[in-house]
Amino acid sequence: MERYPKKDRDEALRILDIEAEDGRTPNENIQNMLCVIFDKSQRMRLDNYKIVSNLSSSETFFTEVAVIERVAFNNLEGFLSHFKVGVRLCYLTQLIGGTKYSGTDCIHIWDMLKALAINDTDTVNAFTEHFPAPFNNGHKVIILISNAVYTVLGKQPVTDDIIYKLNNTNSSKFYMAIFRSLAAMLTNDIEGFLENISNIVKLNRRQQDFQSMEKLISIYAHGLVNLWQFHTNNSPLPELNFPMPWDCSLHNYIKSNKQINLISFENISKEFNHWLHDTPAQINVDELVNELKENSDKFNFSSQ
């Protein structure tokens, strides 16, 4: 398994130190999030929309812990188990917030690509069922990528128009590489696809809107490769040996179809654990609050 360079390990350890200031393990992070939700329910009429920020904060925590496990400690299984929790929290955040929270109908595509990076098909399917194509509301870059990904997945027909847009729309080099890789997917152009995935990997660290942990592993490149590999009938891809931040060990693990364990939080909340493990089409926050109320003494869920 390849070892990340010292500058990447140092950055991961720096973020770990920041996380350590809160002194929370993954279990404690979830318990604290649920405690805050319960506290809100005691002070206001609580609907699903009011817990989006709490889920989003926990998603960030688990995604950062995942990258730290991989980069700082060379722990691939630790990355996968924590990243999968982060992916499921992404889904719950989008499910609850919907278009009202984001102001668009397509922002979830970035979370779908994260799910594709570990080939979490349950989450991908949940996204496509809850957020059907076509997409029309949002930034033109995100609209185009969303419609293209759904086209690759067979959720809408392949047209000359979308292939033309993918091949001719101008944007940053990073986004154009994503466009072109999706066009190559739709036309079974392996050479063009690999060239553009290589560009995505090279440009990953330069993305100014990425947090530092996002720069250390080219997650979207992995998502696009898995989209080709597992969700099309295109020609098989050759061995891929891109330089970092492409993660060859991650790619080979996913390619092998090994199961990724999802951390259980059933000892904290059966209802929340159901949300996380079963990717339901709907959730009822009242059921969660009632469960937390019944267990408020056990887990110190009380108004703070």
C-alpha positions, 0 to 999 in steps of 0.5 A: 500500500502506497504511503502518502508524502510527508507534507500530506501526512503533516497536513492530516495530522494538523487537522487531527489536532484540531479535531482532537481539541473537541475530544470526540470519537466518532461515537461521541460525535454522533451522540453529541449531534443527537443531543443537540437535535434533542435540545433543539426539540425542547426549545422549538417546534422541530421539523426536518429542515432544522437538523440539516446543519447538524447532519452536515457538520457530522458529515464533515467530521467523518469525511475528515477523519476518513482522510486522516486515517488514510493519509496519516496512518495508512489505514485504508479500511479506516478510511472506507468505514468512516467515509461511508458514514460521511457519504450516508450523512451526505444523503441524509442532509440532501434528503432533508434539506432538498432543493429548499436548503440548497436553492438548486435541484442538482447540488447533490451530484457532488455527494453522488460522486463521493458515493460512486468513489466507494461504489456505494450503490445503495446511496447512488440509487437513493439519490437517483430515486429522490432527485430525478433528472432532468436538472434545470436549476443551479449553476450551469456547470453543476447542471451539465455534470448532473444531467451527464452523470444521470445520462451515463446511469441510464436515467435519461437518454443519450443525445447529441446535444449533451455530448456536444455541450460536454465537449464544447462548454468552457469553464475552469480546466478542472471542470472541463476535464470532468465534462470531457471525461463524461463525454468520453464515457458516453462515447466509449472513448477510453483514451479521451477518458483516461486523459481527462481523469489524469487532468482531474487528478493533476488539478485536484490540489489546485482547487481553491474551493476545496478544504485541505483534506479534499485536496489529498485524495482525488475523490471525484476522479475515483467517482468518475472511474467507478462510474465507467467501471461499474455503471456502463457497458463500456470497454474494460479500463486498463490498470490505472497508475496515476500519481497522487492524489490518485489512490491506487490502493483505494481503486484496487480495493473498490475494483475487487468488490470487497464489502465496506463495513458501515459503522453501527450506531444502534447502541446510541439510536436505533432510529438514526442507525436505520436512517444511516444504514437503510437510506430511506426515501423519507424520514420522520424527525419526530420518531427520532426525538421520541426515541431520544426522549425515552433514552434521555437519562441513559445518554444524558440527552437533556436541555443544555 
